[in-house]
């Protein structure tokens, strides 16, 4: 039963991401809108994938995703309405593919979960 952690302050975007992931077989979700909430949610239920959006209320979604996925076993996807702005946020682009648009999430999830 795959579990996803969605880090984004926009509930409409978060629900859109959830709908896409549910169609791909994800069964449970944590929605967070701050770095602290994301870290706490991941401690309670380790995600199989992390999807970050454009913005969060407090902290940095990218930093939270890096901390949670530090061992390299949890794929991280970035979904953005403004890929140029999002690309500027990526401090280490070699370790992340994306950002992805919402309509590319199926392809991105398949790529992220593909065995190495």
PASEBA-1860 file (N, C-alpha, C; in nm, 3 decimals):
! residues 116
1> XXXXXXXX> 0.085/-0.117/0.000/0.000/0.000/0.000/0.089/0.124/0.000 ~ 0.125/0.177/-0.118/0.216/0.291/-0.125/0.160/0.416/-0.059 ~ 0.250/0.489/0.007/0.214/0.611/0.079/0.291/0.729/0.022 ~ 0.222/0.842/0.003/0.285/0.961/-0.053/0.280/1.076/0.047 ~ 0.388/1.152/0.051/0.394/1.275/0.127/0.390/1.390/0.028 ~ 0.289/1.476/0.041/0.273/1.590/-0.049/0.301/1.717/0.033 ~ 0.398/1.795/-0.014/0.438/1.916/0.058/0.407/2.036/-0.032 ~ 0.297/2.106/0.000/0.258/2.223/-0.078/0.151/2.298/0.001
9> XXXXXXXX> 0.153/2.431/-0.006/0.056/2.510/0.069/-0.077/2.525/-0.002 ~ -0.083/2.497/-0.130/-0.205/2.514/-0.208/-0.286/2.385/-0.205 ~ -0.399/2.384/-0.134/-0.477/2.263/-0.116/-0.532/2.212/-0.250 ~ -0.566/2.301/-0.341/-0.617/2.257/-0.472/-0.510/2.180/-0.548 ~ -0.387/2.231/-0.546/-0.277/2.162/-0.612/-0.249/2.030/-0.542 ~ -0.248/2.031/-0.409/-0.223/1.909/-0.332/-0.326/1.801/-0.365 ~ -0.452/1.841/-0.374/-0.558/1.744/-0.407/-0.544/1.694/-0.550 ~ -0.500/1.780/-0.640/-0.475/1.736/-0.777/-0.362/1.634/-0.784
17> XXXXXXXX> -0.256/1.659/-0.708/-0.145/1.563/-0.701/-0.195/1.431/-0.642 ~ -0.274/1.440/-0.535/-0.329/1.319/-0.473/-0.412/1.239/-0.572 ~ -0.496/1.305/-0.649/-0.580/1.235/-0.746/-0.494/1.162/-0.850 ~ -0.390/1.228/-0.896/-0.299/1.163/-0.993/-0.231/1.042/-0.932 ~ -0.182/1.056/-0.809/-0.113/0.946/-0.742/-0.209/0.832/-0.709 ~ -0.331/0.865/-0.670/-0.431/0.761/-0.640/-0.459/0.677/-0.764 ~ -0.466/0.743/-0.879/-0.488/0.670/-1.004/-0.371/0.579/-1.038 ~ -0.254/0.606/-0.978/-0.136/0.523/-1.001/-0.117/0.417/-0.893
25> XXXXXXXX> -0.214/0.407/-0.801/-0.210/0.301/-0.701/-0.169/0.344/-0.561 ~ -0.142/0.472/-0.540/-0.110/0.517/-0.405/-0.237/0.517/-0.322 ~ -0.227/0.464/-0.199/-0.347/0.443/-0.118/-0.358/0.537/0.001 ~ -0.248/0.598/0.043/-0.255/0.688/0.157/-0.166/0.809/0.132 ~ -0.205/0.920/0.198/-0.140/1.047/0.170/-0.128/1.129/0.297 ~ -0.018/1.203/0.308/-0.004/1.308/0.408/0.011/1.438/0.331 ~ -0.071/1.537/0.367/-0.061/1.671/0.308/-0.001/1.762/0.412 ~ 0.108/1.829/0.379/0.172/1.921/0.472/0.199/2.053/0.401
33> XXXXXXXX> 0.204/2.161/0.479/0.228/2.292/0.420/0.337/2.368/0.494 ~ 0.417/2.296/0.575/0.536/2.357/0.635/0.645/2.251/0.644 ~ 0.766/2.296/0.655/0.880/2.205/0.666/0.866/2.117/0.790 ~ 0.831/2.177/0.901/0.817/2.103/1.027/0.708/1.995/1.016 ~ 0.595/2.029/0.956/0.488/1.930/0.938/0.534/1.814/0.851 ~ 0.607/1.845/0.745/0.656/1.741/0.655/0.749/1.644/0.728 ~ 0.841/1.699/0.807/0.934/1.615/0.881/0.860/1.528/0.983 ~ 0.762/1.587/1.051/0.684/1.511/1.150/0.602/1.402/1.082
41> XXXXXXXX> 0.540/1.434/0.972/0.459/1.334/0.899/0.545/1.218/0.853 ~ 0.664/1.247/0.803/0.754/1.141/0.756/0.802/1.051/0.869 ~ 0.819/1.109/0.989/0.857/1.027/1.104/0.744/0.931/1.143 ~ 0.620/0.977/1.130/0.505/0.894/1.167/0.474/0.787/1.063 ~ 0.493/0.820/0.935/0.461/0.726/0.827/0.559/0.751/0.712 ~ 0.657/0.664/0.702/0.761/0.680/0.598/0.698/0.676/0.459 ~ 0.719/0.780/0.381/0.658/0.782/0.248/0.736/0.696/0.148 ~ 0.664/0.650/0.047/0.725/0.579/-0.065/0.767/0.678/-0.174
49> XXXXXXXX> 0.706/0.796/-0.170/0.742/0.903/-0.263/0.709/1.036/-0.196 ~ 0.786/1.139/-0.229/0.761/1.274/-0.180/0.737/1.362/-0.302 ~ 0.627/1.438/-0.299/0.599/1.532/-0.407/0.592/1.671/-0.345 ~ 0.676/1.760/-0.396/0.676/1.898/-0.346/0.622/1.991/-0.453 ~ 0.550/2.093/-0.408/0.495/2.193/-0.498/0.580/2.319/-0.498 ~ 0.519/2.428/-0.541/0.591/2.554/-0.555/0.628/2.620/-0.423 ~ 0.535/2.621/-0.328/0.558/2.698/-0.206/0.499/2.626/-0.085 ~ 0.554/2.662/0.032/0.496/2.619/0.159/0.490/2.742/0.249
57> XXXXXXXX> 0.410/2.732/0.356/0.391/2.847/0.444/0.516/2.883/0.523 ~ 0.581/2.782/0.582/0.697/2.808/0.668/0.806/2.707/0.636 ~ 0.928/2.754/0.617/1.040/2.664/0.591/1.061/2.643/0.442 ~ 1.127/2.532/0.412/1.165/2.501/0.274/1.126/2.356/0.242 ~ 1.039/2.340/0.143/0.994/2.206/0.103/1.111/2.123/0.051 ~ 1.198/2.185/-0.026/1.311/2.114/-0.082/1.405/2.063/0.028 ~ 1.429/2.146/0.128/1.513/2.104/0.240/1.448/1.988/0.315 ~ 1.317/1.996/0.339/1.247/1.887/0.406/1.259/1.758/0.326
65> XXXXXXXX> 1.240/1.767/0.195/1.251/1.648/0.110/1.392/1.590/0.114 ~ 1.492/1.675/0.114/1.631/1.627/0.120/1.659/1.557/0.253 ~ 1.608/1.610/0.362/1.629/1.548/0.493/1.559/1.412/0.498 ~ 1.434/1.409/0.456/1.356/1.286/0.462/1.415/1.178/0.371 ~ 1.464/1.218/0.256/1.516/1.122/0.159/1.668/1.112/0.161 ~ 1.728/1.147/0.272/1.875/1.152/0.281/1.943/1.020/0.248 ~ 1.876/0.908/0.276/1.939/0.780/0.246/1.926/0.741/0.099 ~ 1.856/0.822/0.020/1.846/0.798/-0.123/1.744/0.695/-0.165
73> XXXXXXXX> 1.663/0.646/-0.073/1.567/0.541/-0.109/1.426/0.593/-0.136 ~ 1.401/0.720/-0.110/1.268/0.777/-0.134/1.278/0.875/-0.251 ~ 1.208/0.847/-0.361/1.211/0.940/-0.473/1.140/1.071/-0.438 ~ 1.191/1.180/-0.494/1.135/1.312/-0.472/1.100/1.371/-0.608 ~ 0.974/1.416/-0.621/0.929/1.483/-0.743/0.890/1.626/-0.709 ~ 0.917/1.717/-0.800/0.874/1.855/-0.783/0.773/1.885/-0.892 ~ 0.654/1.927/-0.851/0.548/1.965/-0.944/0.536/2.117/-0.936 ~ 0.534/2.181/-1.051/0.535/2.327/-1.050/0.451/2.385/-1.162
81> XXXXXXXX> 0.385/2.494/-1.131/0.315/2.571/-1.233/0.410/2.668/-1.304 ~ 0.528/2.686/-1.248/0.627/2.777/-1.303/0.764/2.709/-1.302 ~ 0.789/2.622/-1.401/0.914/2.545/-1.402/1.041/2.629/-1.400 ~ 1.040/2.747/-1.459/1.160/2.831/-1.459/1.191/2.877/-1.317 ~ 1.089/2.924/-1.246/1.108/2.967/-1.106/1.151/2.849/-1.019 ~ 1.087/2.735/-1.040/1.119/2.617/-0.960/1.262/2.570/-0.986 ~ 1.306/2.573/-1.110/1.442/2.530/-1.143/1.545/2.615/-1.072 ~ 1.516/2.743/-1.053/1.609/2.830/-0.981/1.621/2.791/-0.834
89> XXXXXXXX> 1.516/2.727/-0.779/1.518/2.687/-0.638/1.605/2.564/-0.613 ~ 1.629/2.487/-0.716/1.702/2.362/-0.699/1.851/2.389/-0.682 ~ 1.899/2.372/-0.561/2.040/2.398/-0.531/2.131/2.290/-0.586 ~ 2.081/2.168/-0.598/2.160/2.056/-0.649/2.082/1.984/-0.760 ~ 2.071/2.045/-0.877/1.987/1.988/-0.982/2.031/1.851/-1.030 ~ 2.157/1.815/-1.008/2.203/1.685/-1.053/2.138/1.571/-0.974 ~ 2.083/1.600/-0.856/2.025/1.494/-0.775/1.874/1.486/-0.790 ~ 1.814/1.573/-0.870/1.669/1.575/-0.887/1.636/1.589/-1.034
97> XXXXXXXX> 1.535/1.516/-1.079/1.480/1.537/-1.212/1.360/1.630/-1.196 ~ 1.343/1.719/-1.288/1.227/1.806/-1.279/1.269/1.951/-1.280 ~ 1.179/2.037/-1.250/1.044/2.014/-1.199/0.951/1.960/-1.307 ~ 0.846/1.894/-1.262/0.747/1.835/-1.351/0.617/1.915/-1.343 ~ 0.543/1.915/-1.451/0.408/1.973/-1.449/0.312/1.863/-1.401 ~ 0.197/1.904/-1.351/0.100/1.809/-1.297/0.060/1.704/-1.400 ~ 0.050/1.743/-1.527/0.010/1.646/-1.630/0.124/1.551/-1.668 ~ 0.240/1.567/-1.608/0.353/1.477/-1.631/0.377/1.384/-1.513
105> XXXXXXXX> 0.288/1.386/-1.415/0.315/1.313/-1.291/0.319/1.162/-1.312 ~ 0.235/1.108/-1.399/0.237/0.963/-1.423/0.374/0.919/-1.475 ~ 0.425/0.990/-1.572/0.557/0.960/-1.628/0.667/0.978/-1.523 ~ 0.657/1.085/-1.444/0.758/1.112/-1.342/0.758/1.006/-1.233 ~ 0.640/0.961/-1.190/0.632/0.857/-1.088/0.690/0.726/-1.140 ~ 0.657/0.690/-1.263/0.712/0.568/-1.321/0.865/0.574/-1.326 ~ 0.918/0.688/-1.364/1.063/0.705/-1.368/1.123/0.699/-1.228 ~ 1.060/0.765/-1.133/1.114/0.771/-0.996/1.112/0.635/-0.927
113> XXXX> 1.011/0.554/-0.956/0.998/0.426/-0.888/1.061/0.310/-0.963 ~ 1.118/0.337/-1.080/1.182/0.232/-1.159/1.306/0.182/-1.086 ~ 1.320/0.049/-1.075/1.438/-0.006/-1.008/1.566/0.040/-1.077 ~ 1.667/0.067/-0.997/1.795/0.118/-1.050/1.869/0.011/-1.124
END
